[in-house]
Amino acid sequence: MKKTLLLIFAAAALMLTGAKASAQVSFGAGPATRLYFEKGQQVDYTYGVQLNFEDSKRISDNFGYSAGIDFGTYGNKKYYSETVGLSEIYVDIPVRMKLYLPFSDSFEMYFFGGLAPSVCASSLMKGESAKVNRFESGSSYFRYDVLAGGGIGVELNESFRFALGYDHGLLDRYKNDSVLHVAAVKFTISFLFY
């Protein structure tokens, strides 16, 4: 698993330094939701906001790729019950392929898909009387994941980008007999720099 994550991080670093392609850097933010699935059934969610940096390369008018970093903070005051809350911080590193459909000089639609190594930097359970760090309490909750997914977006005037994406976790986030997969839904508004 560590070797797989290392290879994905290395690929992202190489893409960010990619040479002879049209480059586009963007900064964005927007609402996001994490969905929690046990044995295929959605059991709960957290919601929050994410910040995003992305470096995109255009290979041609219709194809490109990107690598970036997403930082998100999520929470729910009634996670799994009326008395327990959850607050989490995630860092995702999406590596995407992109298909562009230009309609004019000022408007194009695009589709994207790929993988995103994901690290849960913090996970705090909040009860009525105490906070518990899930990674220090002997919990079976696993910190690392690899997300796979895609989405759709539009770009306006080579200045603004609006994107909606869905990623589903490939790894079981529990180290015990239970099965938990975490997914992410993100809407991002980005400002582009050429």
VEXDREN-2710 file (C-alpha; in Angstrom, 1 decimal):
% VEXDREN-2710
k/r/px/py/pz
1/MET/0.0/0.0/0.0
2/LYS/2.8/2.4/0.9
3/LYS/4.5/1.7/-2.4
4/THR/1.3/2.4/-4.3
5/LEU/0.8/5.7/-2.6
6/LEU/4.4/6.6/-3.2
7/LEU/4.1/5.9/-6.9
8/ILE/0.9/8.0/-7.2
9/PHE/2.6/10.9/-5.4
10/ALA/5.6/10.6/-7.7
11/ALA/3.4/10.6/-10.7
12/ALA/1.6/13.8/-9.4
13/ALA/5.0/15.5/-8.9
14/LEU/6.1/14.6/-12.4
15/MET/2.9/15.9/-13.9
16/LEU/3.3/19.2/-12.0
17/THR/6.7/19.6/-13.5
18/GLY/5.6/18.4/-17.0
19/ALA/7.4/20.3/-19.7
20/LYS/6.0/21.1/-23.1
21/ALA/2.3/21.6/-22.7
22/SER/0.0/24.5/-22.2
23/ALA/-0.1/25.1/-18.5
24/GLN/-2.9/26.4/-16.3
25/VAL/-2.8/27.0/-12.6
26/SER/-6.0/27.4/-10.6
27/PHE/-7.1/28.2/-7.0
28/GLY/-10.6/27.3/-5.9
29/ALA/-13.0/26.6/-3.0
30/GLY/-16.4/25.3/-2.5
31/PRO/-18.8/23.1/-0.5
32/ALA/-18.0/19.4/-0.1
33/THR/-19.6/16.3/1.5
34/ARG/-18.0/13.1/2.7
35/LEU/-20.3/10.0/2.5
36/TYR/-19.8/7.0/4.7
37/PHE/-20.8/3.5/3.4
38/GLU/-20.9/0.3/5.4
39/LYS/-21.3/-2.8/3.3
40/GLY/-22.6/-0.8/0.4
41/GLN/-25.3/1.1/2.4
42/GLN/-24.8/4.8/3.1
43/VAL/-24.9/5.3/6.8
44/ASP/-24.0/8.9/7.4
45/TYR/-22.2/12.0/6.0
46/THR/-20.2/15.0/7.1
47/TYR/-20.2/18.3/5.2
48/GLY/-17.9/21.2/5.0
49/VAL/-15.7/23.3/2.7
50/GLN/-12.6/22.5/0.7
51/LEU/-9.8/24.6/-0.8
52/ASN/-8.1/23.5/-4.0
53/PHE/-4.9/24.1/-6.0
54/GLU/-4.5/22.5/-9.4
55/ASP/-1.9/22.6/-12.2
56/SER/-3.4/21.6/-15.5
57/LYS/-1.6/20.8/-18.7
58/ARG/-3.2/20.8/-22.2
59/ILE/-1.8/18.3/-24.6
60/SER/-4.1/19.4/-27.4
61/ASP/-7.4/21.3/-27.8
62/ASN/-9.3/18.3/-26.5
63/PHE/-7.0/16.4/-24.1
64/GLY/-5.1/17.3/-20.9
65/TYR/-4.2/16.2/-17.4
66/SER/-3.9/17.7/-14.0
67/ALA/-2.5/17.2/-10.6
68/GLY/-3.3/19.2/-7.5
69/ILE/-4.1/19.2/-3.8
70/ASP/-7.4/19.6/-2.0
71/PHE/-7.6/20.5/1.7
72/GLY/-11.0/20.0/3.3
73/THR/-12.6/20.3/6.7
74/TYR/-15.8/18.4/7.4
75/GLY/-18.2/17.9/10.3
76/ASN/-21.5/16.7/11.6
77/LYS/-22.9/17.3/15.0
78/LYS/-25.1/14.2/14.9
79/TYR/-22.9/11.6/13.4
80/TYR/-24.4/8.1/13.8
81/SER/-26.5/9.3/16.8
82/GLU/-28.1/12.3/18.5
83/THR/-25.2/12.6/21.0
84/VAL/-22.0/12.0/19.0
85/GLY/-20.4/14.5/16.6
86/LEU/-17.6/14.0/14.1
87/SER/-15.0/16.5/12.8
88/GLU/-12.4/15.5/10.2
89/ILE/-9.7/17.1/8.1
90/TYR/-8.7/15.6/4.7
91/VAL/-5.9/16.2/2.3
92/ASP/-6.5/14.7/-1.2
93/ILE/-4.0/14.7/-4.1
94/PRO/-6.0/14.2/-7.3
95/VAL/-4.3/13.1/-10.5
96/ARG/-6.8/13.5/-13.4
97/MET/-7.1/13.0/-17.1
98/LYS/-9.3/15.6/-18.9
99/LEU/-11.4/15.7/-22.0
100/TYR/-12.3/19.2/-23.2
101/LEU/-15.3/20.2/-25.5
102/PRO/-14.7/23.8/-26.6
103/PHE/-17.8/25.6/-27.8
104/SER/-16.3/29.0/-28.3
105/ASP/-13.2/31.0/-27.3
106/SER/-14.9/31.9/-24.0
107/PHE/-16.8/28.7/-23.1
108/GLU/-15.9/25.1/-22.9
109/MET/-17.1/22.0/-21.1
110/TYR/-14.8/19.3/-19.8
111/PHE/-15.0/15.9/-18.2
112/PHE/-12.3/14.6/-15.8
113/GLY/-11.5/11.3/-14.1
114/GLY/-8.7/9.7/-12.2
115/LEU/-7.3/8.7/-8.8
116/ALA/-6.7/10.7/-5.6
117/PRO/-4.6/9.5/-2.7
118/SER/-6.3/10.7/0.4
119/VAL/-5.1/11.2/4.0
120/CYS/-7.4/11.9/6.9
121/ALA/-5.2/14.3/8.9
122/SER/-7.5/14.5/11.9
123/SER/-10.6/12.7/13.1
124/LEU/-12.3/13.8/16.3
125/MET/-15.3/12.2/17.8
126/LYS/-17.2/14.6/20.2
127/GLY/-19.4/13.2/22.9
128/GLU/-21.3/15.0/25.6
129/SER/-18.3/15.3/27.9
130/ALA/-15.1/14.7/25.8
131/LYS/-13.4/14.7/22.5
132/VAL/-11.6/11.6/21.3
133/ASN/-8.9/11.5/18.6
134/ARG/-9.8/8.4/16.6
135/PHE/-6.2/7.7/15.7
136/GLU/-4.9/7.8/19.2
137/SER/-7.7/6.0/21.0
138/GLY/-6.9/2.5/19.7
139/SER/-9.8/2.8/17.2
140/SER/-9.8/0.5/14.2
141/TYR/-10.3/3.5/11.9
142/PHE/-7.7/3.7/9.1
143/ARG/-6.2/7.1/8.1
144/TYR/-5.3/6.4/4.4
145/ASP/-7.5/5.9/1.3
146/VAL/-7.3/6.0/-2.5
147/LEU/-10.3/7.6/-4.2
148/ALA/-11.4/6.9/-7.8
149/GLY/-13.9/9.0/-9.6
150/GLY/-14.6/11.9/-12.0
151/GLY/-16.9/14.7/-12.8
152/ILE/-17.9/17.5/-15.1
153/GLY/-17.0/21.2/-15.3
154/VAL/-17.2/24.3/-17.4
155/GLU/-14.7/27.0/-18.0
156/LEU/-15.6/30.7/-18.8
157/ASN/-13.4/33.3/-20.5
158/GLU/-10.2/31.4/-19.6
159/SER/-10.7/32.9/-16.1
160/PHE/-13.2/30.9/-14.1
161/ARG/-14.0/27.2/-13.7
162/PHE/-17.0/25.5/-12.1
163/ALA/-16.7/21.8/-11.4
164/LEU/-18.7/19.0/-9.8
165/GLY/-17.0/15.8/-8.9
166/TYR/-17.6/12.5/-7.1
167/ASP/-14.9/10.2/-5.8
168/HIS/-15.4/6.8/-4.1
169/GLY/-12.9/5.3/-1.7
170/LEU/-11.3/2.0/-2.8
171/LEU/-9.9/1.0/0.6
172/ASP/-11.7/-0.4/3.6
173/ARG/-11.3/2.3/6.3
174/TYR/-11.7/-0.2/9.2
175/LYS/-9.0/-2.6/10.3
176/ASN/-11.5/-5.0/11.8
177/ASP/-14.3/-7.2/10.4
178/SER/-16.5/-4.2/9.6
179/VAL/-16.4/-2.6/6.1
180/LEU/-16.4/1.1/5.7
181/HIS/-15.8/3.1/2.5
182/VAL/-15.7/6.9/2.3
183/ALA/-16.7/8.9/-0.7
184/ALA/-16.5/12.6/-1.5
185/VAL/-18.7/15.0/-3.4
186/LYS/-17.2/18.4/-4.2
187/PHE/-18.4/21.5/-6.0
188/THR/-15.5/23.9/-6.8
189/ILE/-15.4/27.5/-8.1
190/SER/-11.8/28.3/-9.3
191/PHE/-9.9/31.3/-10.6
192/LEU/-7.4/30.5/-13.4
193/PHE/-3.9/31.8/-13.9
194/TYR/-2.2/31.3/-17.2
END
